[in-house]
Amino acid sequence: MADHYLDLAVKESVGTSAMSPTQLAAVRQIEEAIKHAEPGYRKVLEQCQDVGRAEASCALNASTAAAWETCLRAAHRQ
């Protein structure tokens, strides 16, 4: 699930549509480092371990990073 989130974040980054696979890999590494520094992302990432099948499916089918985050936050409001 976390890999899918990072893929979404990279896809949403400005200018990535014109990048080569090598450049995209570099952007993904940078995005991963940035996200791990964000308290909100770390909290959501920790919650990945405690989600049910419905929440995991929601996150894996999310088309945006914000939708992915919503899937996991909703699971922990209950």
Helices and strands as residue ranges (DSSP letters): H 2-12, G 16-18, H 21-37, H 39-47, G 48-50, H 53-61, H 65-75
